[in-house]
Amino acid sequence: MKPLKNKIKSEPTPSSYDTIGSIALFTKIPELKEKTIAQNLIKQIKKIKTVVKKTKQYSGKLRLQKVKILAGEKTKETIHKENNIILKLNIEKCYFSPRSSTERLRIAKLLKPKESILVMFSGIAPFPLTIEKHSNPKEIYAIELNRECHKYAKENLILNKSKKIKLFQGDVKKILPKLKKFNRILMPLPKSSEDYLNLALKHIKKNGIIHFYTFGQEKEIKDIKIKIKKHSKKIKIKKVTKCGHYAPYTYRLCFDLAIK
């Protein structure tokens, strides 16, 4: 999330916005001045070609948002660059958070050589591509329910000249039982990841790692640990990482689980 420089005299200035490729995305912006602010932002920052505001928060099974174009090019499709990878997407048809780029790189740097990786809920493939770029995995399997995300993921594999990623479109609960076991499983779906933890445990190899994501406040971490451990006596919680704010006092949390 980037602060908006206060160069617009006498205009109310929103505190921040997200940049996804050439699109600036505002969550909150003064309605009466939104077009003026948007037009000025395009003039100030060459990289920004389109300015939009969020009109509906992420919702539904596919975690989609609605946006309104305020100024610039009339498009919701863009190419985003992070961690030396290229990601093409439509910001309204695909869930994607640029704020998780640091977390994606953190995970990539934890890998040992030749690990077999599974990414549940893989979206446009930011986790798989970051892992492939910054580590030396044997293979990466990626499962995504959203057909539009899957389409863009296939394009992104071509854009990044990927050789180790295998994409699957469909429900994790239907696809994963047909696959093998993995050294490491990522579960980047914080709102309902616990519904899939037992499935992940069935497909993790001995001494494997599961990266379990959820939302919670700092005071709730102890209780979340207890809930996680109830799923299996083989779980050891190695580390808890705060991966950014979801709401006031509420974090996106990653629990790194070692499976005996």
DRENTINU-516095 format. One line per 10 residues: number of its first residue (from 1); their letters; for each residue x, y, z of N, C-alpha, C. Coordinates in steps of 0.1 Angstrom, whole numbers, plus 2048, in hexadecimal, padded with zeros to 3 digits. Layout:
<pts>
NUM) a) X/Y/Z/X/Y/Z/X/Y/Z; ...
</pts>
This chain:
<pts>
1) mkplknkiks) 808/7F4/800/800/800/800/809/80C/800; 807/815/7F6/810/821/7F5/808/82D/7F9; 810/837/801/809/843/805/808/84C/7F8; 7FE/854/7F8/7FC/85D/7ED/802/86B/7F1; 80B/86F/7E9/812/87C/7EC/808/888/7EB; 809/890/7F5/7FF/89B/7F6/803/8A7/7ED; 802/8A5/7E0/806/8B0/7D7/7F9/8B7/7D1; 7EE/8B2/7D5/7E1/8B8/7D0/7DC/8C2/7D9; 7DE/8CE/7D6/7DA/8D9/7DF/7CB/8DA/7E1; 7C7/8DC/7ED/7B9/8DD/7F2/7B0/8D1/7EF
11) eptpssydti) 7B6/8C6/7EB/7AF/8BA/7E9/7B0/8B0/7F5; 7A5/8AA/7F9/7A6/89F/803/7AF/894/7FE; 7B9/890/805/7C2/886/801/7C0/878/808; 7BD/86E/801/7BC/861/807/7C9/85C/80C; 7C9/854/817/7D6/851/81D/7DE/848/815; 7D8/83F/80D/7E0/835/805/7D8/82E/7FA; 7E0/827/7F2/7DA/81F/7E7/7E3/813/7E5; 7DE/809/7DE/7E6/7FE/7D9/7E9/800/7CB; 7F5/7FB/7C7/7F9/7FB/7B9/7FA/7ED/7B4; 7F2/7EA/7AA/7F3/7DD/7A3/7F6/7DF/794
21) gsialftkip) 802/7DD/791/807/7E0/783/805/7EF/781; 7FD/7F3/776/7FB/801/773/7EE/806/779; 7E8/7FF/782/7DB/803/788/7DD/807/796; 7D8/813/79A/7D8/817/7A8/7CA/814/7AD; 7CA/80D/7B8/7BD/809/7BE/7BB/80F/7CC; 7B0/817/7CD/7AC/81E/7D9/7A1/816/7E0; 7A3/814/7ED/798/80E/7F5/78F/819/7FA; 795/824/7FE/78D/82F/802/792/83C/7FB; 789/844/7F6/78C/850/7F0/780/85A/7F1; 783/867/7F4/777/870/7F5/76F/871/7E8
31) elkektiaqn) 762/86D/7E9/75A/86C/7DD/759/878/7D5; 758/884/7DB/756/890/7D3/762/895/7CC; 76E/890/7D0/77B/894/7CA/782/888/7C3; 77B/87D/7C2/782/871/7BD/788/872/7AF; 781/878/7A6/786/879/798/792/883/797; 791/88D/79F/79C/897/79F/7A9/891/7A5; 7A7/889/7B0/7B2/883/7B6/7B8/878/7AD; 7AF/870/7A6/7B4/866/79D/7BB/86C/791; 7B6/876/78B/7BD/87D/780/7CB/882/784; 7CB/888/790/7D8/88E/794/7E2/883/797
41) likqikkikt) 7DE/877/79C/7E7/86C/79F/7ED/867/792; 7E5/866/787/7EB/862/77A/7F5/86C/775; 7F3/879/777/7FD/883/773/809/882/77B; 808/87F/788/814/87E/791/81D/872/78F; 816/867/78D/81E/85A/78C/81D/854/77F; 827/853/777/827/84E/769/823/840/768; 826/838/772/823/82A/772/814/827/772; 80C/830/779/7FE/82F/77A/7F7/833/76E; 7EF/82A/768/7E7/82C/75C/7D8/82C/75E; 7D4/826/769/7C6/824/76D/7C5/826/77C
51) vvkktkqysg) 7BA/82D/780/7B7/82F/78E/7A9/829/790; 7A8/820/79A/79B/81B/79D/798/81C/7AC; 78B/81A/7B0/788/819/7BE/780/80D/7C0; 782/807/7CC/77B/7FA/7CF/76D/7FE/7D3; 763/7F7/7CD/755/7FA/7D0/74F/7EE/7D7; 756/7E3/7D7/751/7D7/7DF/75E/7CF/7E4; 75E/7CC/7F0/769/7C5/7F6/76A/7B6/7F1; 775/7B0/7F2/777/7A2/7EE/76B/79A/7F5; 765/792/7EC/75A/78A/7F2/757/77E/7E9; 74F/774/7EE/74C/768/7E7/757/75E/7E7
61) klrlqkvkil) 754/752/7E2/75D/747/7E2/76A/74A/7DB; 769/753/7D0/775/756/7C8/77C/762/7CD; 777/769/7D8/77E/774/7DE/780/77F/7D3; 775/784/7CD/776/78E/7C3/771/79B/7C8; 776/7A6/7C2/772/7B4/7C6/76C/7BB/7BA; 766/7C6/7BC/760/7CE/7B2/767/7DC/7B2; 76B/7E1/7A7/771/7EE/7A6/76B/7F8/79C; 76D/805/79E/768/80F/795/774/817/78F; 774/818/782/77F/820/77C/77D/82F/77E; 786/836/784/785/844/786/78C/84D/77C
71) agektketih) 797/848/777/79E/850/76D/7A8/847/766; 7AD/84B/75A/7B7/844/752/7B1/83A/749; 7B9/830/745/7B5/826/73B/7AA/81E/741; 7A0/81B/738/794/813/73C/797/804/73C; 79F/7FF/745/7A3/7F1/746/7A4/7ED/755; 7A1/7E0/757/7A3/7DB/765/7AE/7D0/764; 7B4/7CE/758/7BF/7C5/756/7CC/7CC/756; 7D6/7C5/75C/7E3/7CB/75D/7EE/7C1/75F; 7FA/7C5/75E/806/7BC/760/80D/7C1/76C; 80E/7B9/776/814/7BD/783/822/7B6/784
81) kenniilkln) 82C/7BD/78A/839/7B8/78C/83D/7B8/79A; 841/7AD/79F/846/7AC/7AD/850/7A0/7AE; 85A/7A1/7B7/863/797/7B9/869/791/7AD; 86B/799/7A3/871/795/796/869/78B/78E; 85B/78C/790/852/784/788/848/78E/782; 841/789/777/836/791/770/829/78A/772; 81F/792/776/811/78C/779/807/794/771; 800/78E/768/7F5/794/760/7E8/790/767; 7DF/79A/769/7D2/797/76F/7C8/7A2/76C; 7BB/79E/76F/7B1/7A8/76F/7AD/7AA/77E
91) iekcyfsprs) 7AE/7B6/783/7AD/7B8/792/79F/7B5/797; 795/7B4/78E/787/7B2/792/783/7A3/791; 78A/79C/788/787/78E/786/790/784/78E; 79B/78A/793/7A5/781/79A/7A8/787/7A8; 7A9/77F/7B2/7AE/783/7BF/7BD/785/7BE; 7C2/790/7C3/7D1/792/7C3/7D4/79E/7CD; 7DD/79B/7D6/7E1/7A6/7DF/7F0/7A9/7DD; 7F4/7B5/7D9/802/7B9/7D8/809/7BA/7E5; 801/7BB/7F0/806/7BC/7FD/80D/7AF/802; 80A/7A4/7FC/810/797/800/81D/794/7F9
101) sterlriakl) 822/79D/7F1/82E/79A/7EA/83A/796/7F3; 83B/79D/7FE/846/79A/808/845/78C/80D; 838/788/810/835/77B/816/838/770/80B; 835/773/7FF/838/769/7F4/847/767/7F3; 84F/771/7F4/85D/770/7F4/863/769/800; 85D/76C/80C/861/765/818/860/756/817; 855/752/811/852/743/810/85C/73D/806; 85E/744/7FB/868/73F/7F0/876/73D/7F6; 87A/746/7FF/887/745/805/889/73A/810; 87D/734/814/87E/72A/81E/880/71C/818
111) lkpkesilvm) 87E/71B/80B/87F/70E/804/88D/708/804; 88D/6FA/806/899/6F3/803/899/6EE/7F5; 8A5/6EC/7EF/8A5/6E7/7E1/89D/6DB/7DE; 896/6DA/7D3/88F/6CF/7CE/883/6CB/7D6; 87D/6D4/7DD/870/6D1/7E3/865/6D0/7D9; 85B/6C8/7DD/84F/6C7/7D5/844/6CF/7DD; 83F/6D9/7D5/836/6E3/7DC/828/6E3/7D7; 81F/6E5/7DF/811/6E7/7DC/80C/6F5/7E0; 806/6FC/7D7/7FF/709/7DB/7F0/708/7D9; 7E9/707/7E4/7DA/707/7E3/7D6/716/7E0
121) fsgiapfplt) 7CB/717/7D9/7C5/724/7D7/7CF/72E/7D1; 7D5/729/7C6/7E1/730/7C0/7DF/73C/7B8; 7D2/73F/7B5/7CF/74C/7AE/7D6/74D/7A0; 7DC/759/79E/7E3/75B/791/7F1/756/791; 7F4/74F/79C/801/748/79E/80D/751/7A3; 80A/75A/7AC/815/762/7B2/81E/75A/7BB; 818/751/7C3/820/749/7CC/829/73F/7C4; 823/737/7BB/82B/72E/7B3/836/734/7AB; 833/73F/7A5/83D/746/79D/848/74C/7A5; 845/752/7B1/84F/757/7BA/858/74C/7BF
131) iekhsnpkei) 852/741/7C2/85A/735/7C7/863/730/7BC; 85E/72F/7B0/866/72A/7A5/872/733/7A2; 86F/740/7A4/879/74A/7A0/884/74B/7AB; 881/749/7B7/88A/74C/7C2/88F/740/7CA; 88B/734/7C5/890/728/7CC/892/71D/7C1; 895/711/7C6/898/706/7BC/88F/6FA/7BF; 881/6FC/7BD/879/6F0/7C0/879/6E6/7B5; 875/6DA/7B9/874/6CF/7AF/869/6D1/7A6; 85D/6D5/7AC/851/6D7/7A5/847/6DF/7AE; 83E/6E6/7A7/834/6EE/7AF/826/6EB/7A9
141) yaielnrech) 81D/6E6/7B1/80F/6E3/7AD/807/6EF/7B2; 7FE/6F4/7AA/7F6/700/7AE/7E7/6FD/7AA; 7DE/6FF/7B4/7D0/6FC/7B1/7C8/709/7B4; 7BF/70C/7AA/7B7/718/7AB/7A9/716/7A6; 79F/71A/7AD/791/718/7AA/78C/722/79F; 791/72E/79F/78C/739/796/791/737/788; 788/735/77F/78C/732/771/794/73E/76B; 790/74A/76E/797/756/769/7A5/757/76E; 7A7/754/77B/7B4/754/781/7BD/749/77A; 7B7/73E/778/7BE/733/772/7C3/737/764
151) kyakenliln) 7BA/73E/75D/7BE/742/74F/7CA/74C/750; 7C9/755/759/7D4/75F/75A/7E1/758/760; 7DF/74E/768/7EB/746/76D/7F2/73F/762; 7EA/73A/759/7F1/733/74D/7F9/73D/745; 7F3/749/743/7FA/754/73C/807/758/744; 806/758/751/811/75C/759/81D/752/759; 819/746/758/824/73B/756/82C/73D/749; 824/741/73F/82B/744/732/834/751/733; 82E/75B/739/835/768/73A/842/766/742; 842/75D/74C/84E/75B/755/856/74F/751
161) kskkiklfqg) 853/749/746/85A/73D/740/85B/732/74B; 850/730/751/850/726/75C/852/718/756; 859/70F/75E/85C/701/75A/858/6F7/765; 855/6FC/771/853/6F3/77C/845/6F3/782; 83C/6FC/77D/82F/6FD/783/824/6F6/77B; 81C/6EE/782/811/6E7/77C/804/6ED/782; 7FB/6F2/779/7EF/6F9/77D/7E3/6EF/77C; 7DA/6F0/786/7CE/6E9/787/7C2/6F2/789; 7B7/6F2/781/7AC/6FA/784/7A1/6F2/78A; 79C/6F6/795/791/6EF/79C/791/6F0/7AB
171) dvkkilpklk) 789/6E9/7B1/787/6E9/7C0/793/6E1/7C6; 79A/6E7/7CF/7A5/6E0/7D6/7A0/6D2/7DC; 794/6D2/7E2/790/6C6/7E8/78D/6BB/7DE; 78B/6BE/7D2/789/6B4/7C7/796/6B0/7C0; 79F/6BA/7BF/7AB/6B7/7B7/7B6/6B1/7C0; 7B8/6B6/7CC/7C3/6B2/7D4/7C3/6A3/7D7; 7B8/69D/7DA/7B8/68E/7DD/7BD/686/7D1; 7BE/68B/7C5/7C3/684/7BA/7D2/686/7B8; 7D8/68F/7C0/7E6/692/7BF/7EE/68B/7CA; 7FB/68D/7C9/804/686/7D2/807/68E/7DF
181) kfnrilmplp) 811/68A/7E6/815/692/7F2/820/69C/7EF; 822/6A6/7F7/82B/6B1/7F5/834/6B4/801; 83F/6BA/7FE/848/6BE/809/843/6CB/810; 83C/6D3/808/837/6E0/80E/82A/6E4/807; 821/6E8/810/813/6EC/80B/810/6FA/810; 80C/703/806/808/710/80A/7F9/711/809; 7F3/718/813/7E5/71A/814/7E1/728/816; 7E3/730/80B/7E1/73F/80C/7D2/743/80A; 7C9/73D/812/7BB/741/812/7B7/743/820; 7BA/74F/826/7B8/751/834/7AA/74F/83A
191) kssedylnla) 7A0/752/832/792/752/838/78D/744/83A; 792/73A/832/78C/72D/834/797/722/834; 7A3/725/837/7AE/71B/835/7AC/710/83F; 7A6/712/84A/7A5/707/854/79C/6FC/84E; 793/6FF/845/78A/6F5/83F/792/6EB/836; 79F/6EF/833/7A7/6E7/82A/7B3/6E1/831; 7B5/6E4/83E/7C1/6E0/844/7C2/6D0/845; 7B7/6CA/848/7B8/6BB/849/7BC/6B5/83C; 7B7/6BB/831/7BB/6B6/823/7C9/6B8/821; 7CF/6C4/825/7DD/6C6/823/7E5/6BC/82B
201) lkhikkngii) 7E1/6B9/837/7E8/6B0/840/7E9/6A2/839; 7DF/69E/831/7DF/691/82A/7E9/691/81F; 7ED/69D/81A/7F5/69D/80E/803/6A4/811; 807/6A5/81D/814/6AA/820/81D/69E/824; 829/69E/81F/833/693/822/838/695/831; 83D/68A/836/843/68A/843/84E/695/843; 84F/69C/84E/858/6A8/850/856/6B3/846; 84A/6B3/841/846/6BE/837/842/6CB/83F; 83F/6D5/837/83B/6E2/83D/82E/6E7/836; 825/6EC/83F/818/6F2/83A/818/700/83E
211) hfytfgqeke) 816/709/834/814/718/838/806/71B/838; 800/71C/844/7F2/71E/847/7EF/72C/849; 7E6/732/841/7E3/741/842/7D5/742/848; 7D4/74D/851/7C7/750/857/7C7/75F/85B; 7BC/764/85F/7BB/771/864/7B9/771/873; 7BF/77A/87A/7BE/77A/889/7C5/786/88F; 7C1/789/89B/7C7/793/8A3/7D3/78D/8AB; 7DC/795/8AF/7E7/790/8B7/7E3/788/8C3; 7D9/78D/8CA/7D4/786/8D6/7CD/779/8D3; 7CA/776/8C6/7C4/76A/8C3/7CD/75F/8BE
221) ikdikikikk) 7DA/762/8BD/7E4/759/8B7/7E5/74C/8BF; 7E5/74D/8CD/7E5/742/8D5/7DA/738/8D3; 7CE/73E/8D2/7C2/735/8CF/7C2/72F/8C1; 7C7/736/8B7/7C8/731/8AA/7D2/725/8AA; 7DD/726/8B1/7E7/71B/8B2/7E0/70E/8B8; 7D8/710/8C2/7D1/705/8C8/7C7/6FE/8BE; 7C0/706/8B7/7B7/701/8AD/7BE/6F9/8A2; 7CA/6FE/89E/7D2/6F8/893/7D7/6EA/898; 7DC/6EA/8A5/7E1/6DD/8AA/7D7/6D3/8AC; 7CA/6D6/8AD/7C0/6CD/8AF/7BE/6C4/8A3
231) hskkikikkv) 7C3/6C9/897/7C1/6C1/88B/7CB/6B5/88A; 7D6/6B6/891/7DF/6AB/891/7EA/6AC/89C; 7EE/6A1/8A2/7F9/6A1/8AC/806/6A2/8A5; 807/6A1/898/813/6A2/890/817/6B0/88D; 80F/6BA/890/811/6C8/88D/81A/6CE/897; 825/6D5/893/82D/6DD/89B/82D/6EB/895; 829/6F5/89C/829/703/897/837/709/898; 83E/70B/88D/84B/710/88D/84C/71F/88F; 843/726/888/843/735/888/836/73B/884; 833/747/889/827/74E/885/82C/75C/880
241) tkcghyapyt) 828/75F/873/82C/76B/86D/820/774/86A; 821/781/86E/817/78B/86A/81A/78F/85C; 810/78D/853/812/790/845/80B/79C/840; 808/7A5/849/801/7B2/846/7F4/7B3/84D; 7EE/7BF/84D/7E1/7C1/853/7D5/7BD/84A; 7CB/7B7/850/7BF/7B4/849/7B4/7BF/84C; 7B5/7C3/859/7AB/7CD/85E/7B2/7D2/86B; 7AD/7DD/871/7B3/7E2/87D/7B5/7D7/888; 7C1/7D6/88C/7C5/7CC/896/7C4/7BE/892; 7C1/7BB/885/7C0/7AE/880/7CA/7AC/875
251) yrlcfdlaik) 7D1/7A1/876/7DC/79E/86D/7D9/792/864; 7E0/792/858/7E1/785/850/7EC/77E/857; 7EA/772/85C/7F4/76A/863/7F8/75E/85B; 805/75B/85B/809/74E/856/80F/745/861; 80A/739/863/80F/730/86C/817/725/864; 824/725/867/82D/71B/860/82C/70E/869; 826/704/863/824/6F7/86A/82D/6ED/865; 835/6E7/86F/83E/6DC/86C/836/6CF/86F; 836/6C5/866/82E/6B9/867/837/6AD/86A; 836/6A7/875/83F/69C/879/83D/690/871
</pts>
